[in-house]
Amino acid sequence: MKKYLLAVQFDESAPAPSEGEMQQQLARTAQVTADMQAAGSWVFVGGLLPSHASTVVRPGNGTTTMTDGPFAETKEQLGGFWVILCEDLDQALSWAEKCALACGAPIEVRPFEDAQWG
């Protein structure tokens, strides 16, 4: 089994969904997560606050600097993610399709490195 990151690409320039739309989206994504759990594919899921809530720590010349918000100015930011276990890329892409339909946003599928950390 290989781990994959399914990253939700959130368009911060788009109008915010209504409360009703947000509740429907949350219900759909909760169902996809439950389906992943039932299939034994689910590892972790998380939603993120908008990019303005972030702090970036940058190294340079043996020290660091901290700035508010993302480094790159782009309307698409990481909005949330699933970490899943799959037999292969085709299975991960199948889950990504379900996630994209559930949350109404593009999903980037990226495999984890095979290296074991700690």
DOVEXKE-994336 format. One record per atom (N, C-alpha, C, O, CB): residue number from 1; x, y, z; residue in three letters; atom name. Coordinates in pm, 1 decimal. Glycine has a CB too. Layout:
BEGIN
  num        c1        c2        c3  residuo  atomo
  NUM         X         Y         Z      Ala     CA
...
//
This chain:
BEGIN
  num        c1        c2        c3  residuo  atomo
    1      85.0    -118.7       0.0      Met      N
    1       0.0       0.0       0.0      Met     CA
    1      89.2     124.5       0.0      Met      C
    1     194.7     128.0      63.2      Met      O
    1     -96.5       0.1     123.4      Met     CB
    2      43.8     224.5     -71.8      Lys      N
    2     118.5     349.2     -84.3      Lys     CA
    2      31.3     462.9     -30.8      Lys      C
    2     -90.5     462.0     -48.4      Lys      O
    2     161.0     375.6    -233.2      Lys     CB
    3      94.2     560.1      34.0      Lys      N
    3      21.6     676.2      84.1      Lys     CA
    3      14.2     783.2     -24.1      Lys      C
    3     109.8     806.3     -98.1      Lys      O
    3      88.8     732.4     211.3      Lys     CB
    4    -101.0     847.0     -31.2      Tyr      N
    4    -124.2     957.9    -123.4      Tyr     CA
    4    -184.3    1075.3     -47.3      Tyr      C
    4    -261.4    1057.9      47.1      Tyr      O
    4    -217.2     914.7    -239.8      Tyr     CB
    5    -147.3    1194.2     -90.5      Leu      N
    5    -208.5    1316.5     -41.4      Leu     CA
    5    -310.6    1361.0    -144.4      Leu      C
    5    -277.7    1376.4    -262.1      Leu      O
    5    -101.8    1427.7     -14.6      Leu     CB
    6    -433.4    1381.7    -101.4      Leu      N
    6    -537.2    1439.8    -186.7      Leu     CA
    6    -557.7    1582.0    -135.3      Leu      C
    6    -624.1    1603.0     -33.8      Leu      O
    6    -673.0    1354.6    -183.8      Leu     CB
    7    -500.6    1679.1    -205.6      Ala      N
    7    -499.7    1817.9    -160.4      Ala     CA
    7    -611.7    1896.4    -228.2      Ala      C
    7    -622.1    1898.2    -350.9      Ala      O
    7    -363.0    1883.5    -189.0      Ala     CB
    8    -694.5    1960.8    -147.7      Val      N
    8    -804.2    2043.3    -198.9      Val     CA
    8    -747.1    2178.5    -237.7      Val      C
    8    -687.8    2247.1    -154.4      Val      O
    8    -919.0    2058.9     -93.2      Val     CB
    9    -764.4    2217.2    -362.8      Gln      N
    9    -718.0    2345.9    -413.8      Gln     CA
    9    -833.6    2445.2    -403.7      Gln      C
    9    -926.3    2442.3    -484.6      Gln      O
    9    -666.2    2333.7    -561.9      Gln     CB
   10    -827.1    2531.9    -305.0      Phe      N
   10    -934.3    2625.0    -273.2      Phe     CA
   10    -907.4    2759.8    -338.7      Phe      C
   10    -798.7    2815.7    -323.7      Phe      O
   10    -949.3    2641.0    -120.9      Phe     CB
   11   -1004.7    2811.5    -410.4      Asp      N
   11    -993.5    2942.0    -476.7      Asp     CA
   11   -1040.9    3050.1    -379.6      Asp      C
   11   -1160.9    3069.4    -360.2      Asp      O
   11   -1077.1    2945.6    -609.9      Asp     CB
   12    -945.2    3119.9    -319.3      Glu      N
   12    -978.7    3221.4    -219.6      Glu     CA
   12   -1041.9    3346.8    -279.8      Glu      C
   12   -1095.0    3430.4    -206.7      Glu      O
   12    -855.0    3259.7    -143.2      Glu     CB
   13   -1036.7    3360.7    -412.9      Ser      N
   13   -1097.0    3478.6    -475.5      Ser     CA
   13   -1244.4    3455.3    -509.8      Ser      C
   13   -1315.0    3550.0    -544.6      Ser      O
   13   -1019.4    3516.5    -602.0      Ser     CB
   14   -1291.1    3332.5    -500.6      Ala      N
   14   -1430.8    3300.6    -532.0      Ala     CA
   14   -1521.8    3344.3    -417.1      Ala      C
   14   -1479.0    3347.1    -301.7      Ala      O
   14   -1447.7    3148.6    -559.4      Ala     CB
   15   -1645.5    3377.9    -448.1      Pro      N
   15   -1738.2    3414.4    -341.2      Pro     CA
   15   -1757.9    3297.1    -244.4      Pro      C
   15   -1760.3    3180.9    -284.9      Pro      O
   15   -1873.9    3458.5    -400.3      Pro     CB
   16   -1771.6    3330.0    -117.8      Ala      N
   16   -1793.4    3226.3     -16.1      Ala     CA
   16   -1929.3    3159.6     -37.8      Ala      C
   16   -2026.1    3226.6     -74.1      Ala      O
   16   -1784.9    3286.7     127.2      Ala     CB
   17   -1936.9    3028.8     -15.9      Pro      N
   17   -2066.8    2961.4     -29.9      Pro     CA
   17   -2161.8    3004.8      81.4      Pro      C
   17   -2118.8    3049.8     187.6      Pro      O
   17   -2049.0    2807.6     -27.9      Pro     CB
   18   -2290.6    2990.7      55.3      Ser      N
   18   -2389.8    3022.0     157.9      Ser     CA
   18   -2378.6    2918.5     270.3      Ser      C
   18   -2315.1    2814.3     253.6      Ser      O
   18   -2534.5    3024.2      97.6      Ser     CB
   19   -2439.6    2947.5     382.1      Glu      N
   19   -2436.4    2853.9     495.5      Glu     CA
   19   -2496.8    2719.4     455.9      Glu      C
   19   -2444.6    2614.5     493.6      Glu      O
   19   -2512.3    2912.7     616.7      Glu     CB
   20   -2606.2    2721.9     380.2      Gly      N
   20   -2668.5    2597.8     334.7      Gly     CA
   20   -2577.6    2518.1     241.8      Gly      C
   20   -2566.0    2396.1     254.1      Gly      O
   20   -2799.2    2628.2     264.4      Gly     CB
   21   -2513.1    2588.3     148.5      Glu      N
   21   -2419.4    2520.7      57.7      Glu     CA
   21   -2301.8    2461.5     134.7      Glu      C
   21   -2256.1    2351.3     104.4      Glu      O
   21   -2368.1    2618.6     -49.5      Glu     CB
   22   -2253.2    2535.2     234.3      Met      N
   22   -2140.7    2486.2     314.0      Met     CA
   22   -2180.6    2361.0     392.1      Met      C
   22   -2102.3    2266.3     400.7      Met      O
   22   -2091.1    2595.9     410.4      Met     CB
   23   -2298.1    2359.4     447.7      Gln      N
   23   -2344.1    2241.9     522.0      Gln     CA
   23   -2358.7    2120.1     429.8      Gln      C
   23   -2324.6    2008.3     468.4      Gln      O
   23   -2478.3    2271.9     591.4      Gln     CB
   24   -2409.4    2142.3     307.9      Gln      N
   24   -2419.7    2032.2     212.0      Gln     CA
   24   -2282.0    1979.9     172.9      Gln      C
   24   -2261.9    1858.9     163.2      Gln      O
   24   -2495.9    2077.2      87.1      Gln     CB
   25   -2187.4    2070.5     150.6      Gln      N
   25   -2050.7    2031.5     115.7      Gln     CA
   25   -1987.9    1951.2     229.0      Gln      C
   25   -1925.2    1848.2     204.4      Gln      O
   25   -1964.9    2155.7      84.4      Gln     CB
   26   -2004.1    1997.2     352.4      Leu      N
   26   -1948.9    1925.4     467.2      Leu     CA
   26   -2010.4    1786.5     480.7      Leu      C
   26   -1941.1    1690.8     515.2      Leu      O
   26   -1971.5    2005.2     595.5      Leu     CB
   27   -2139.3    1775.3     453.9      Ala      N
   27   -2204.7    1644.1     460.4      Ala     CA
   27   -2150.8    1550.5     352.3      Ala      C
   27   -2128.3    1432.2     377.8      Ala      O
   27   -2357.4    1659.3     445.7      Ala     CB
   28   -2130.1    1603.8     231.2      Arg      N
   28   -2076.6    1520.7     122.1      Arg     CA
   28   -1933.8    1475.5     151.5      Arg      C
   28   -1899.6    1359.2     130.2      Arg      O
   28   -2080.5    1597.7     -10.8      Arg     CB
   29   -1850.5    1567.6     200.5      Thr      N
   29   -1712.4    1529.0     228.7      Thr     CA
   29   -1704.7    1433.8     348.1      Thr      C
   29   -1618.8    1345.6     350.9      Thr      O
   29   -1626.8    1653.5     255.1      Thr     CB
   30   -1792.5    1450.0     445.6      Ala      N
   30   -1797.1    1355.8     558.1      Ala     CA
   30   -1834.3    1216.7     509.2      Ala      C
   30   -1781.9    1117.5     559.9      Ala      O
   30   -1897.7    1403.1     665.1      Ala     CB
   31   -1924.2    1207.7     411.0      Gln      N
   31   -1962.8    1078.0     356.9      Gln     CA
   31   -1847.3    1012.0     282.5      Gln      C
   31   -1825.2     891.6     296.1      Gln      O
   31   -2082.5    1093.1     264.2      Gln     CB
   32   -1773.2    1090.7     203.5      Val      N
   32   -1656.7    1035.9     133.5      Val     CA
   32   -1554.4     984.7     235.5      Val      C
   32   -1498.0     876.7     218.1      Val      O
   32   -1592.4    1143.5      40.7      Val     CB
   33   -1530.9    1062.0     341.2      Thr      N
   33   -1437.7    1019.3     445.4      Thr     CA
   33   -1484.8     890.8     510.8      Thr      C
   33   -1404.2     801.2     536.0      Thr      O
   33   -1421.1    1128.7     550.8      Thr     CB
   34   -1614.4     880.3     538.9      Ala      N
   34   -1669.5     757.3     597.5      Ala     CA
   34   -1651.9     638.7     502.1      Ala      C
   34   -1622.2     527.6     545.7      Ala      O
   34   -1819.3     776.2     631.7      Ala     CB
   35   -1670.3     662.6     372.5      Asp      N
   35   -1650.7     556.6     273.6      Asp     CA
   35   -1503.8     513.0     270.2      Asp      C
   35   -1474.4     394.1     258.5      Asp      O
   35   -1695.9     604.2     133.5      Asp     CB
   36   -1411.8     609.6     280.4      Met      N
   36   -1268.8     576.4     285.4      Met     CA
   36   -1237.0     491.7     408.3      Met      C
   36   -1162.3     394.1     400.7      Met      O
   36   -1183.4     704.8     286.1      Met     CB
   37   -1295.3     530.9     521.8      Gln      N
   37   -1272.5     455.0     645.1      Gln     CA
   37   -1324.2     312.7     630.7      Gln      C
   37   -1256.5     217.8     670.0      Gln      O
   37   -1340.2     524.1     764.6      Gln     CB
   38   -1442.4     297.3     575.3      Ala      N
   38   -1501.4     164.4     558.2      Ala     CA
   38   -1418.5      77.8     463.2      Ala      C
   38   -1413.6     -44.2     478.7      Ala      O
   38   -1644.7     176.7     505.9      Ala     CB
   39   -1354.1     140.0     365.8      Ala      N
   39   -1273.6      67.3     267.7      Ala     CA
   39   -1131.2      40.6     317.4      Ala      C
   39   -1054.9     -30.1     251.6      Ala      O
   39   -1268.6     145.0     137.4      Ala     CB
   40   -1095.5      96.7     432.6      Gly      N
   40    -960.5      79.1     485.0      Gly     CA
   40    -856.9     167.5     418.2      Gly      C
   40    -737.3     141.0     429.4      Gly      O
   40    -919.6     -62.8     470.6      Gly     CB
   41    -900.3     272.4     348.7      Ser      N
   41    -808.0     361.9     278.0      Ser     CA
   41    -774.4     488.2     356.2      Ser      C
   41    -672.4     551.7     329.6      Ser      O
   41    -866.6     400.4     145.1      Ser     CB
   42    -857.1     524.8     450.6      Trp      N
   42    -842.9     651.7     520.7      Trp     CA
   42    -727.8     646.6     620.5      Trp      C
   42    -713.6     549.5     694.8      Trp      O
   42    -973.0     687.9     592.1      Trp     CB
   43    -644.9     752.8     621.8      Val      N
   43    -540.7     769.3     722.6      Val     CA
   43    -569.5     894.3     806.0      Val      C
   43    -568.2     889.0     928.9      Val      O
   43    -400.5     778.6     656.0      Val     CB
   44    -595.9    1008.0     737.9      Phe      N
   44    -614.5    1135.3     807.0      Phe     CA
   44    -684.8    1232.1     713.4      Phe      C
   44    -667.6    1225.1     591.7      Phe      O
   44    -478.7    1193.6     855.3      Phe     CB
   45    -763.1    1321.6     769.4      Val      N
   45    -826.1    1428.7     691.8      Val     CA
   45    -816.1    1557.9     772.4      Val      C
   45    -821.9    1554.9     895.3      Val      O
   45    -975.8    1394.7     657.9      Val     CB
   46    -801.2    1670.5     704.4      Gly      N
   46    -797.0    1798.1     774.7      Gly     CA
   46    -837.6    1912.5     684.9      Gly      C
   46    -803.8    1915.8     566.6      Gly      O
   46    -659.1    1823.3     830.3      Gly     CB
   47    -909.7    2005.2     741.8      Gly      N
   47    -944.3    2129.0     672.8      Gly     CA
   47    -856.4    2240.7     727.4      Gly      C
   47    -818.2    2237.7     844.3      Gly      O
   47   -1095.7    2163.4     690.1      Gly     CB
   48    -824.4    2337.8     645.3      Leu      N
   48    -735.6    2446.9     684.7      Leu     CA
   48    -807.7    2581.1     680.4      Leu      C
   48    -898.8    2601.8     600.3      Leu      O
   48    -612.7    2450.6     594.0      Leu     CB
   49    -765.4    2671.2     767.7      Leu      N
   49    -814.6    2807.9     762.1      Leu     CA
   49    -758.0    2874.8     637.4      Leu      C
   49    -662.1    2824.1     579.3      Leu      O
   49    -776.0    2887.0     890.6      Leu     CB
   50    -815.1    2987.8     594.7      Pro      N
   50    -763.7    3057.3     476.4      Pro     CA
   50    -616.5    3095.8     493.5      Pro      C
   50    -565.3    3101.3     605.3      Pro      O
   50    -847.6    3182.6     448.2      Pro     CB
   51    -549.8    3122.2     381.8      Ser      N
   51    -406.0    3148.7     382.1      Ser     CA
   51    -367.3    3271.0     464.7      Ser      C
   51    -253.5    3279.5     510.9      Ser      O
   51    -357.8    3166.7     241.0      Ser     CB
   52    -458.4    3365.3     484.4      His      N
   52    -422.9    3483.2     564.4      His     CA
   52    -397.1    3446.3     710.8      His      C
   52    -340.8    3526.2     785.6      His      O
   52    -534.5    3588.4     556.0      His     CB
   53    -437.6    3326.7     751.8      Ala      N
   53    -412.9    3281.1     889.1      Ala     CA
   53    -276.6    3214.2     903.8      Ala      C
   53    -239.3    3173.9    1013.9      Ala      O
   53    -522.3    3184.4     932.5      Ala     CB
   54    -202.2    3202.0     794.8      Ser      N
   54     -74.4    3130.4     799.5      Ser     CA
   54      42.3    3223.3     831.7      Ser      C
   54      34.8    3345.0     814.4      Ser      O
   54     -49.0    3060.2     666.9      Ser     CB
   55     149.3    3161.9     878.6      Thr      N
   55     276.9    3228.7     899.0      Thr     CA
   55     382.7    3144.9     829.2      Thr      C
   55     386.0    3022.9     845.1      Thr      O
   55     309.4    3247.4    1051.8      Thr     CB
   56     469.2    3209.6     752.0      Val      N
   56     575.0    3139.1     680.7      Val     CA
   56     707.6    3167.6     751.5      Val      C
   56     741.7    3283.2     776.4      Val      O
   56     580.6    3182.4     530.0      Val     CB
   57     781.6    3061.7     783.4      Val      N
   57     913.2    3071.9     846.2      Val     CA
   57    1015.9    3035.7     739.6      Val      C
   57    1015.8    2924.0     687.9      Val      O
   57     925.6    2978.0     973.3      Val     CB
   58    1104.1    3131.3     706.8      Arg      N
   58    1202.5    3111.6     600.2      Arg     CA
   58    1343.9    3110.4     656.5      Arg      C
   58    1380.0    3196.1     737.1      Arg      O
   58    1189.1    3221.1     493.7      Arg     CB
   59    1425.0    3011.6     613.3      Pro      N
   59    1565.3    3011.4     654.8      Pro     CA
   59    1648.6    3099.0     562.5      Pro      C
   59    1613.5    3119.9     446.4      Pro      O
   59    1621.0    2868.5     656.5      Pro     CB
   60    1757.6    3149.1     614.4      Gly      N
   60    1850.4    3227.1     532.3      Gly     CA
   60    1967.3    3277.0     615.1      Gly      C
   60    1948.0    3340.0     719.0      Gly      O
   60    1778.4    3345.2     467.0      Gly     CB
   61    2087.6    3249.2     569.7      Asn      N
   61    2208.8    3295.8     637.3      Asn     CA
   61    2215.3    3252.7     783.6      Asn      C
   61    2258.4    3329.8     869.3      Asn      O
   61    2217.4    3446.4     628.9      Asn     CB
   62    2173.0    3130.7     811.9      Gly      N
   62    2182.4    3077.4     947.4      Gly     CA
   62    2078.0    3128.2    1044.4      Gly      C
   62    2087.1    3102.3    1164.4      Gly      O
   62    2314.5    3107.5    1001.5      Gly     CB
   63    1978.3    3200.5     994.2      Thr      N
   63    1871.7    3251.5    1079.2      Thr     CA
   63    1738.9    3233.8    1007.0      Thr      C
   63    1735.7    3178.4     897.1      Thr      O
   63    1895.6    3400.9    1116.1      Thr     CB
   64    1631.8    3278.7    1065.4      Thr      N
   64    1500.3    3269.2    1000.8      Thr     CA
   64    1429.1    3403.8    1006.4      Thr      C
   64    1458.1    3488.2    1091.1      Thr      O
   64    1413.7    3160.0    1068.2      Thr     CB
   65    1335.9    3421.3     914.3      Thr      N
   65    1244.6    3535.0     917.5      Thr     CA
   65    1103.5    3480.3     912.2      Thr      C
   65    1079.9    3373.6     855.5      Thr      O
   65    1271.5    3634.8     799.7      Thr     CB
   66    1010.8    3552.1     970.4      Met      N
   66     870.8    3510.5     971.7      Met     CA
   66     785.5    3618.4     907.5      Met      C
   66     800.6    3737.1     936.3      Met      O
   66     822.6    3481.3    1115.8      Met     CB
   67     695.1    3574.8     819.5      Thr      N
   67     602.0    3667.0     755.6      Thr     CA
   67     461.6    3610.1     762.4      Thr      C
   67     442.9    3488.4     761.6      Thr      O
   67     642.7    3694.3     609.3      Thr     CB
   68     364.6    3696.9     769.0      Asp      N
   68     225.0    3654.2     769.2      Asp     CA
   68     181.6    3620.0     627.9      Asp      C
   68     222.3    3684.7     531.5      Asp      O
   68     134.1    3763.4     828.7      Asp     CB
   69      99.1    3518.4     617.2      Gly      N
   69      42.2    3481.1     488.6      Gly     CA
   69     138.5    3402.1     402.4      Gly      C
   69     254.7    3383.5     438.9      Gly      O
   69      -1.7    3603.4     415.0      Gly     CB
   70      91.1    3356.0     289.4      Pro      N
   70     173.9    3273.1     200.6      Pro     CA
   70     278.5    3355.8     127.0      Pro      C
   70     265.5    3477.5     113.7      Pro      O
   70      86.1    3199.8      99.4      Pro     CB
   71     380.3    3289.0      80.5      Phe      N
   71     485.9    3354.7       2.8      Phe     CA
   71     435.6    3390.8    -136.3      Phe      C
   71     453.7    3503.4    -182.5      Phe      O
   71     610.0    3264.3      -7.6      Phe     CB
   72     372.5    3294.8    -202.4      Ala      N
   72     324.5    3316.3    -339.4      Ala     CA
   72     189.0    3385.2    -336.9      Ala      C
   72     100.6    3347.6    -259.9      Ala      O
   72     315.3    3182.4    -416.2      Ala     CB
   73     173.5    3484.7    -420.4      Glu      N
   73      44.1    3550.3    -433.0      Glu     CA
   73     -32.9    3482.1    -543.5      Glu      C
   73      -6.6    3502.0    -662.1      Glu      O
   73      59.5    3702.1    -461.3      Glu     CB
   74    -128.1    3401.8    -502.5      Thr      N
   74    -211.2    3327.2    -595.6      Thr     CA
   74    -350.0    3314.0    -536.2      Thr      C
   74    -366.2    3316.2    -414.2      Thr      O
   74    -150.3    3187.8    -626.5      Thr     CB
   75    -449.5    3300.6    -621.0      Lys      N
   75    -584.3    3287.7    -567.6      Lys     CA
   75    -612.6    3145.7    -519.0      Lys      C
   75    -700.2    3126.1    -434.8      Lys      O
   75    -686.1    3327.8    -673.0      Lys     CB
   76    -539.5    3045.9    -570.9      Glu      N
   76    -560.1    2908.9    -525.5      Glu     CA
   76    -462.7    2875.1    -414.0      Glu      C
   76    -342.0    2895.8    -426.6      Glu      O
   76    -544.5    2810.1    -641.8      Glu     CB
   77    -516.5    2823.4    -305.9      Gln      N
   77    -437.5    2785.7    -189.7      Gln     CA
   77    -482.1    2646.9    -143.6      Gln      C
   77    -588.7    2598.8    -182.2      Gln      O
   77    -452.4    2890.8     -75.0      Gln     CB
   78    -400.5    2584.3     -61.8      Leu      N
   78    -437.0    2457.2      -1.8      Leu     CA
   78    -547.7    2482.9      99.5      Leu      C
   78    -529.9    2558.9     194.7      Leu      O
   78    -313.9    2388.4      65.0      Leu     CB
   79    -662.8    2418.3      77.9      Gly      N
   79    -777.7    2440.3     164.7      Gly     CA
   79    -804.4    2326.2     260.6      Gly      C
   79    -873.0    2344.2     361.3      Gly      O
   79    -898.5    2463.8      82.3      Gly     CB
   80    -751.5    2210.0     230.7      Gly      N
   80    -770.3    2092.6     314.1      Gly     CA
   80    -709.2    1972.9     244.4      Gly      C
   80    -656.5    1985.0     133.8      Gly      O
   80    -919.8    2068.6     344.2      Gly     CB
   81    -716.1    1857.9     308.3      Phe      N
   81    -651.8    1741.1     248.8      Phe     CA
   81    -700.1    1611.9     313.6      Phe      C
   81    -753.0    1610.2     424.7      Phe      O
   81    -500.4    1752.1     261.4      Phe     CB
   82    -679.7    1505.2     239.5      Trp      N
   82    -692.9    1369.5     290.3      Trp     CA
   82    -558.1    1301.4     270.9      Trp      C
   82    -490.3    1325.6     171.0      Trp      O
   82    -808.7    1290.9     217.8      Trp     CB
   83    -518.9    1217.1     364.7      Val      N
   83    -407.1    1125.6     345.4      Val     CA
   83    -469.7     987.0     340.5      Val      C
   83    -542.6     947.3     431.5      Val      O
   83    -296.6    1138.3     460.8      Val     CB
   84    -440.3     913.1     232.3      Ile      N
   84    -503.8     783.2     212.4      Ile     CA
   84    -400.0     676.9     179.2      Ile      C
   84    -288.2     707.5     138.0      Ile      O
   84    -608.6     791.2     101.2      Ile     CB
   85    -439.0     552.7     197.9      Leu      N
   85    -359.5     436.6     158.1      Leu     CA
   85    -428.9     369.7      40.9      Leu      C
   85    -548.2     340.2      47.8      Leu      O
   85    -340.7     336.4     276.8      Leu     CB
   86    -354.9     345.4     -66.8      Cys      N
   86    -412.8     283.4    -185.6      Cys     CA
   86    -316.8     180.7    -244.0      Cys      C
   86    -195.9     186.0    -221.3      Cys      O
   86    -447.5     389.9    -290.9      Cys     CB
   87    -372.5      88.5    -318.5      Glu      N
   87    -291.8     -11.3    -388.0      Glu     CA
   87    -207.5      53.5    -498.7      Glu      C
   87     -93.9      13.1    -523.4      Glu      O
   87    -382.1    -120.9    -447.1      Glu     CB
   88    -266.1     156.1    -565.9      Asp      N
   88    -197.3     217.2    -679.0      Asp     CA
   88    -257.8     353.5    -709.8      Asp      C
   88    -354.5     395.8    -646.5      Asp      O
   88    -204.5     125.9    -802.8      Asp     CB
   89    -199.4     421.4    -808.0      Leu      N
   89    -245.5     554.9    -845.8      Leu     CA
   89    -389.8     553.4    -894.9      Leu      C
   89    -465.3     646.4    -866.4      Leu      O
   89    -155.0     612.9    -953.5      Leu     CB
   90    -429.3     450.2    -967.6      Asp      N
   90    -567.2     444.4   -1017.7      Asp     CA
   90    -668.3     447.5    -903.1      Asp      C
   90    -771.4     514.2    -912.6      Asp      O
   90    -588.0     317.9   -1102.4      Asp     CB
   91    -639.1     376.0    -796.1      Gln      N
   91    -729.1     376.5    -680.6      Gln     CA
   91    -731.0     514.5    -615.2      Gln      C
   91    -836.9     562.6    -575.0      Gln      O
   91    -686.5     269.1    -577.9      Gln     CB
   92    -614.1     578.6    -604.5      Ala      N
   92    -607.5     713.4    -547.1      Ala     CA
   92    -686.5     813.2    -632.8      Ala      C
   92    -755.8     900.1    -580.0      Ala      O
   92    -460.4     759.2    -534.0      Ala     CB
   93    -675.2     799.9    -764.3      Leu      N
   93    -749.4     888.8    -853.5      Leu     CA
   93    -899.4     867.8    -842.4      Leu      C
   93    -976.4     962.9    -855.3      Leu      O
   93    -705.3     867.9    -997.1      Leu     CB
   94    -941.2     745.8    -818.8      Ser      N
   94   -1083.3     716.7    -799.2      Ser     CA
   94   -1135.6     788.2    -674.2      Ser      C
   94   -1244.1     846.5    -676.3      Ser      O
   94   -1106.4     564.0    -787.5      Ser     CB
   95   -1057.5     783.3    -565.0      Trp      N
   95   -1096.3     856.5    -444.0      Trp     CA
   95   -1095.6    1007.2    -470.5      Trp      C
   95   -1183.7    1078.7    -422.7      Trp      O
   95   -1001.2     822.2    -326.7      Trp     CB
   96    -997.7    1055.4    -545.8      Ala      N
   96    -988.6    1198.1    -575.5      Ala     CA
   96   -1111.6    1247.2    -652.1      Ala      C
   96   -1159.7    1357.8    -627.7      Ala      O
   96    -861.6    1227.4    -655.7      Ala     CB
   97   -1161.8    1166.5    -743.4      Glu      N
   97   -1284.4    1203.5    -815.7      Glu     CA
   97   -1400.4    1221.3    -718.5      Glu      C
   97   -1476.8    1317.3    -729.1      Glu      O
   97   -1319.8    1096.6    -921.6      Glu     CB
   98   -1413.4    1129.0    -624.4      Lys      N
   98   -1521.0    1139.0    -525.1      Lys     CA
   98   -1503.4    1263.1    -438.2      Lys      C
   98   -1600.6    1331.6    -406.6      Lys      O
   98   -1524.9    1013.0    -436.8      Lys     CB
   99   -1379.4    1291.7    -399.9      Cys      N
   99   -1351.0    1410.0    -318.3      Cys     CA
   99   -1382.0    1538.6    -394.3      Cys      C
   99   -1441.7    1630.7    -338.5      Cys      O
   99   -1204.4    1409.9    -273.6      Cys     CB
  100   -1342.1    1545.3    -520.8      Ala      N
  100   -1366.4    1664.8    -601.3      Ala     CA
  100   -1516.1    1691.8    -615.5      Ala      C
  100   -1560.4    1806.1    -604.2      Ala      O
  100   -1302.1    1649.9    -739.7      Ala     CB
  101   -1592.9    1587.3    -639.9      Leu      N
  101   -1737.7    1604.1    -651.3      Leu     CA
  101   -1798.4    1643.6    -517.4      Leu      C
  101   -1892.5    1722.9    -513.6      Leu      O
  101   -1802.8    1475.2    -702.7      Leu     CB
  102   -1746.2    1589.9    -408.0      Ala      N
  102   -1801.3    1619.3    -275.5      Ala     CA
  102   -1774.1    1763.5    -233.2      Ala      C
  102   -1863.0    1830.4    -180.7      Ala      O
  102   -1743.3    1523.6    -172.1      Ala     CB
  103   -1651.9    1811.5    -255.8      Cys      N
  103   -1618.3    1946.1    -206.8      Cys     CA
  103   -1629.0    2052.8    -314.4      Cys      C
  103   -1620.6    2171.7    -283.9      Cys      O
  103   -1478.5    1946.7    -150.2      Cys     CB
  104   -1647.7    2012.5    -440.9      Gly      N
  104   -1664.9    2110.7    -547.3      Gly     CA
  104   -1539.1    2189.9    -577.7      Gly      C
  104   -1546.2    2305.2    -620.5      Gly      O
  104   -1774.3    2204.7    -511.3      Gly     CB
  105   -1423.6    2127.8    -555.6      Ala      N
  105   -1296.0    2195.9    -580.1      Ala     CA
  105   -1197.9    2098.2    -643.5      Ala      C
  105   -1212.7    1976.8    -628.8      Ala      O
  105   -1237.5    2254.3    -448.0      Ala     CB
  106   -1097.5    2150.6    -714.2      Pro      N
  106    -995.6    2061.9    -770.1      Pro     CA
  106    -920.0    1988.7    -659.7      Pro      C
  106    -900.8    2041.8    -550.3      Pro      O
  106    -897.7    2141.4    -857.2      Pro     CB
  107    -877.8    1867.0    -689.7      Ile      N
  107    -800.5    1785.1    -596.6      Ile     CA
  107    -668.1    1748.9    -663.0      Ile      C
  107    -665.9    1689.4    -770.7      Ile      O
  107    -879.4    1656.4    -554.6      Ile     CB
  108    -559.5    1784.9    -598.6      Glu      N
  108    -427.2    1743.8    -645.5      Glu     CA
  108    -393.1    1611.3    -578.7      Glu      C
  108    -403.3    1598.5    -456.7      Glu      O
  108    -318.2    1852.9    -614.2      Glu     CB
  109    -353.1    1513.4    -657.9      Val      N
  109    -314.8    1382.0    -606.4      Val     CA
  109    -163.3    1372.3    -611.4      Val      C
  109    -102.3    1386.1    -717.4      Val      O
  109    -381.7    1266.1    -688.4      Val     CB
  110    -103.0    1348.3    -494.6      Arg      N
  110      43.2    1340.9    -490.2      Arg     CA
  110      85.1    1224.4    -400.2      Arg      C
  110      45.2    1217.3    -284.0      Arg      O
  110     104.6    1475.3    -438.8      Arg     CB
  111     166.7    1132.3    -455.8      Pro      N
  111     214.6    1021.4    -373.3      Pro     CA
  111     321.5    1068.3    -275.4      Pro      C
  111     398.5    1160.1    -303.6      Pro      O
  111     269.9     909.1    -461.6      Pro     CB
  112     324.0    1003.0    -159.7      Phe      N
  112     430.8    1026.9     -63.8      Phe     CA
  112     556.2     955.1    -111.3      Phe      C
  112     548.1     857.9    -186.4      Phe      O
  112     390.2     979.7      78.6      Phe     CB
  113     672.2    1003.1     -67.5      Glu      N
  113     797.4     933.8     -94.7      Glu     CA
  113     793.7     797.5     -26.4      Glu      C
  113     725.6     779.5      74.6      Glu      O
  113     919.8    1017.4     -46.1      Glu     CB
  114     866.7     702.9     -81.8      Asp      N
  114     871.6     570.1     -21.5      Asp     CA
  114     962.0     564.9     100.2      Asp      C
  114     956.3     468.6     176.7      Asp      O
  114     917.8     469.1    -122.8      Asp     CB
  115    1045.1     666.0     119.8      Ala      N
  115    1137.9     667.9     234.2      Ala     CA
  115    1061.0     664.0     364.9      Ala      C
  115     955.6     726.3     377.7      Ala      O
  115    1228.2     793.0     229.8      Ala     CB
  116    1113.0     592.1     460.4      Gln      N
  116    1051.7     584.9     593.1      Gln     CA
  116    1119.7     685.1     684.9      Gln      C
  116    1242.3     686.5     696.3      Gln      O
  116    1061.4     441.1     651.8      Gln     CB
  117    1041.8     767.4     749.0      Trp      N
  117    1094.9     869.2     839.3      Trp     CA
  117    1065.3     828.4     981.6      Trp      C
  117     949.2     811.2    1018.6      Trp      O
  117    1035.3    1008.6     808.9      Trp     CB
  118    1166.2     813.0    1059.6      Gly      N
  118    1154.9     783.9    1202.4      Gly     CA
  118    1088.6     658.7    1230.6      Gly      C
  118    1072.6     622.2    1347.1      Gly      O
  118    1085.0     888.5    1271.4      Gly     CB
//
